[in-house]
Amino acid sequence: MWRLKVSEGGGPGLRSVNNFLGRAVWEFDPDHGTPEERAEVDRVRREFTDRRFDKRESQDLLMRMQVVGLYEWSGNNSIIPELWLVPHFLPIHPGRFWCFCRLVYMPMSYLYGKKFVGPITPTILAIREEVYSVPYHEIDWNKARDACAKEDLRYPRSLLQNVIWTCLNKFVEPILNCWPVNKLRDIALKNLMKHIHYEDKSTKYIGVCPINKALDMICCWIEDPNSDALKLHLPRIYDYLWLAEDGMKAQVYDGCQSWEIAFIVQAYFSTDLVNEFGPTLRNAHEFIKSSQVLENHPDSETYYRHRSKGSWTLSTADNGWSVSDCTAEALKALLLLSKFSPNLVGDPIKGERLYDAVDCLLSFMNKDGTFSTYECKRTTSLLEVLNPSETFLNIIVDYLSVECTSSVLQALIMFKELYPGYRKEEIAKCVKNASKFIEDKQRKDGSWFGTWGICFTYGTFFGVKGLIASGRTYENSTSLRKACNFLLSKQLSTGGWGETYLSCESEAYVEATGPHAVNTALAMLALIYAGQVEQDPAPLYHAAKELINMQLETGEFPQQEHVGCSNCSIYFNYGNYRNLFPIWALGEFRRRLLAKN
């Protein structure tokens, strides 16, 4: 049986900045559980084995297939490592790419440059025979280079992209392999390994995501199979494994602890039941305080890293990657907690650490007052023409978003109310520009497109909250009135809201077949904050009844379709959304009704 270990670590191969606070990993214990539970696990395992070929999952395995000898490097489009040697001021330098693109491209270009292939064993030869429909030596790798399964071909290449990749494959790559130009490759590869080791050390070998973590680990193995770097990588594999209802799988991130706990705190405050949940809020308070990144990473500019001092990550401090909206929501939670007695919720965070958080937030600000995710926008969106992926959209640039801008806007306004003198002019300018951006991004139908959640209910929740924080009201803002009209037009006859992932792909609202607890809660909250209670609370009564009826006997709300999204093609769940947002919506609605009466 597997059992979950929380906030545990230890051993020579693990490093942590705060004693593994928030780390959650599964450990196998053959003696854990009752005989009946172990028998049920064995039954499910046998059933999975018997039915493992019923459905096929698409996999991005080419890089690992080439390394082990199951796919030829000539079947891959050029991923030239020399691009890392161009001057940084050029917009095509990878240091200007979105961090996810940059950090996945980094080990990919190293592997491509090395063209490493492991030993061809009888097992590899047998797998070659199994996975291909024609003999391995008869495969046309030039054709295979541009082949893509129809299920994965979400964004076909344009004519211009085909021209670019043809030039890279036929002219640029051959030239770079000729003497004396090929001397650049050795320099580029050594430079890349320096960057890979920096990323590994600054994230305690977790990486920014499971893709770059796995690829970095392969690069360390190729460089030296007995290296300390590889040994430090191995125990951190478990940070990405999660045991779900349908089996063990890899997460898209090492967790979302800081992000969800900040929302949970806000949800609890909406209920006016803070006195009943003092110990819970005290623990949450301690976690948030202990999860702040306290120092900048050394030599951060050399390795294209943004400021980190004062920030929060999506998961834990060990992850090391600062995020604008995670920092903003954590700051909001701390400011809320500071308004209550330390005897109830614990001692407030030191003022200088709040200043560090605000300094970090303002450092994330783009020139136009908007906010992206991990860094400022560093290059032009025209470079999306270089996007080699046929599955993921918009991966080159760290695009600004309504959600990030709204979260930072709310946090800075809350901070200004309690600390009015600190960086007053800069905060005022940011609030003005961010508010205008949110208004300008509203669609004609009154909605906002959600970049990091599904989709229009999620985006509209953040759009409304940002405008309300900046002083807009139902009476003085046409944007808020339009947002209410949009949401009311999408309410189902049962009282709830339901939206599918297809909204992200079509960029138009696609209604689900039934209500979704998270969509319903987000729509309710947006309407409540926008002033719908004061105008006509009847739709909200209807929605509240729907949510109450969805609650299970355990007190939880059901786990339904995915609510998280990235790049209009990656969908995932936030485990606590199904409970925290319904609590927040029902609590806020009750509070507003009591205030009204």
Buried (B, 14 or more C-beta within 10 A) or exposed (E): BBEEBEBEBEEEBBBBBBEBBBBBBBEEEEEEBEEEEBEEEEEEEEEEEEEEEEEEEEEEEBBBBBBBBBBBBBBBBBBBBBBBBEEEEEEBBBBBBBBBBBBBBBBBBBBBBBEBBBEEEEEBEEBBEEEBEEEBEEBEEEEBBBEBEEEBEBBEBEEEBEEBBEEBBEEBBEEBEEEEEEEBBEEBBEBBBEBBBBBBBBBBBBBBBBBBBBBBBBBBBBBEEEEEBBEBBEBBBBBBBBBEEEEEEEBBBBBBBBBBBBBBBBBBBBBEEBEEBBEBBBEBBBBBBBBBBBEBBEEBEEBBBBBBBBBBBBBBBBBBBBBBBBBBBBBBBBBBBBEBEEEBBBEBBEEEBBBBBBBBBBBBBBEEBBBBBBBBBBBEEEBBEBBBBBBBBBBBBBBBBBBBBBBBBBBBBBBBEEBEEBBEEBBEBBBEBBBBBBBEBBBEBBBBBBBBBBBBBBBBBBBBBBBBBBEBEBEEBEBBBBBBEBBBEBBBEBBBBBBBBBBBBEEEBBBBEEBBBBBBBBBBBBBBBBBBBBBEBEBBBBBBEBBEEBBEEEEEBEBBBBBBBBBBBBBBBBBBBBBBBBBBBBBBBBBBBEEEE
